[in-house]
Amino acid sequence: MQIEMSHIRKSFGSNDVLKDVSFSVRGGEICALLGENGAGKSTLMNILGGVLPMDSGDILIDGEVVDFVTPVDSMEAGIAFIHQELNLINDLPIYENMFLGREIKTKRGALDLRQMYEKTADIFAKMNVDLDPARMVGTLDASYKQIVEICRAMLMNASIIIMDEPTTSLTDSEIERVFTMMRTLQSHDVGIVFISHKLNEVMDICNRYTVLRDGNLVSEGDVRDVTKKDLASYMVGFDVRTESLRRERENEELGEEVLRVEGLTDGNHFRDIHLRVHAGEIVGVTGLLGDGRSELFQAIFGADSYAFGKIFIDGKEATITSTYQAIKQGIAYLPRNRKENGILKDMDIFENASIATWPMFARRGVIDTSKHEALFAEQRDALRIKMGKETDSITSLSGGNQQKIVLSKWLAANPKVLILDNPTQGVDVGAKEDIYDIILKLAEEGIAVIVLSSEAGEIIRVCDRALVMYHGAIQGEVRDEMMNEHTIMRLATGGELSEEKEVHQP
């Protein structure tokens, strides 16, 4: 099977998202579709998936023109689409989610639950997925929801599978499992469109690449003919820096202590946490998926409760039982799940960017909108947010630009402590550099920045030091020459820092 998209154009109002783009993929190849957030990748694939109509152009399957009016048309043509924002229903079991829209029924017209369960169990066994098909989807973490989506696409026997950021929330072992699935599909002549910002994954799994920039096709070819640096340059239009951004700092250069935690425990996700963070410091917190770091800092931010322990702000014990209290104490928190916790879908771009600071910019209950607008205009330029009007819906933006809006919301609060939970998740290489610059700038201005990230390379590149968590506890702290991927992985898997020092002794 070969799919060709020829001279595709698409606009949203005055915003030209796709400008005469042509793209193709055939069975048996894995083609990377690359570009910055807002470059048009998801829009192009939404057209192929029957989600959006194109303004002009043609879609051809094996040389014949087709017309996809609905996603069902695309599915019936043999195209499966795994969206960036997962389309699963939390209140249904896995096996019912696997057959949504194409349920198996008995001769009497009732749902054949047994057969759907068995077919789900069969595909899980084939893919070495250890899940009970009867388990409720709402109980799964993001990584297993992604795996369910992939298995659902495979259950359709699709000839072409579109994977939009499929590895964003997965651990290394789960990513390798997905790649094994992809290679198996490739050997069965299934074509895959792989949308990702992780260029190392592109180099590892893909045969061919296509790069979009500002709605234009700027480069395509064989992956073996390019480097990661080449691809990054094609995406942003200039050479992307790769050097370490970590600052050389001595202890005496640190500012005053702004956050201290003593013995914080919730009895489930984290235990006996002791840490200190100073003004102007960038502290990384890392580990493996499920290490408890998000739950720990959600508790510090007042979004979750803790059983016992103490939190100190500026050396004084603070009582934080709500996010409102945390914000008043000068703590801001950018959550990792943008869709569920970061944006308000029913509000426009400007409202999402300003909602956290309405009380700060209000007198006698009246919001000073002009101050908000002036501040947002500065942040829009600094974060390179690609958007139309401020009054456009937040959902009109790409995922990466939504992330920037959430970041701008918390920057407007002028916090003492800024907690960033996977701040560059689903963000392209150019936008990552913008966010890193913002982090460094905020630290230089005296704000304590805490970066929670699963990517050890990100922590090493940006942070002054890092705390590594394992099963809800801080396993060790690394800095200077000990701040490397090998040491971090040893700690994240339960090893001791003393073992690492012994290994590195001459």
WONORFEN-V546224 format. One line per field, one symbol per residue. ss: DSSP state (a for helix, b for strand, c for the rest). phi: phi as a letter, one per 20 degrees, with the letter a starting at -180 (. if undefined). burial: 1 if it has 24 or more other C-alpha atoms within 12 Angstrom, else 0. A space follows every 10 residues. Layout:
ss = ???
phi = ???
burial = ???
This chain:
ss = cbbbbbbbbb bbccbbbbbb bbbbbbcccb bbbbcccccc aaaaaaaacc cccccbbbbb bccbbbcccc aaaaaaccbb bbcccccccc ccbaaaaacc ccccbccccc bcaaaaaaaa aaaaaacccc cccccbaaac caaaaaaaaa aaaaaccccb bbbbcccccc caaaaaaaaa aaaaaaaccc bbbbbcccaa aaaaaccbbb bbbccbbbbb bbaaaccaaa aaaaaacccc cccccccccc aaacccbbbb bbbbbccccc ccbbbbbbcc cbbbbbcccc ccaaaaaaaa cccccccbbb bbbccbbbcc ccaaaaaacc bbbbcccaaa aacccccbaa aaaaaaaccc cbbccbbcaa aaaaaaaaaa aacccccccc ccbaaaccaa aaaaaaaaaa acccccbbbb bcccccccaa aaaaaaaaaa aaaacccbbb bbcccaaaaa aaccbbbbbb ccbbbbbbba aaccaaaaaa aaccccaaaa aaaacc
phi = .cdcddlecb cdmeeeeccm edbbbcgncd dfddqfgnfo ffffffffem fceefbocdc dlndfcceec gfgfffendd ceffefdcdf edfgffffdg nbfecffene feffffffff ffffffelde cegeffffee egffffffff fffffflfec dedelfdgdd fgffffffff gffffffeme ecedebeeff fgfedeeccc ddblndfdab reffecdfff fffffdnbfe fcffdfeecd gfefeffdcc ccmfbdnceb blecbccdgm dddecbqegn fnffffffff enfcecfbpc cddlndfdec dbffffffen dccefeegfe cdddfedeff fffdffdgff dcclndfeff fgffffffff ffelfebeef efffffefgf ffffffffge ffflfecded elfdfmdfff fgffffffgf ffffeneedd debeegffff fdefbbdddb lncferdcbl feecffffff ffdofdffff fffeff
burial = 1111111111 0000011111 1111111111 1111111111 1111111111 1111001111 1000001100 1001111111 1111110100 0011111110 0001000000 0010011011 1011001010 1011111001 0111111111 1111110111 1111111111 1001101110 1110110001 1111111110 1111111111 1111111111 1010010101 1111110000 0000011000 0001101111 1011110011 1111111111 1111111111 1111111111 1110110011 1111000111 0010011111 1111111110 0111000111 1111111100 1000000000 0110111011 0111111101 0011111111 1111111111 1111111111 1111111111 1111110111 0110011111 1111111111 1111111111 1111111110 0111101111 1111011001 000000
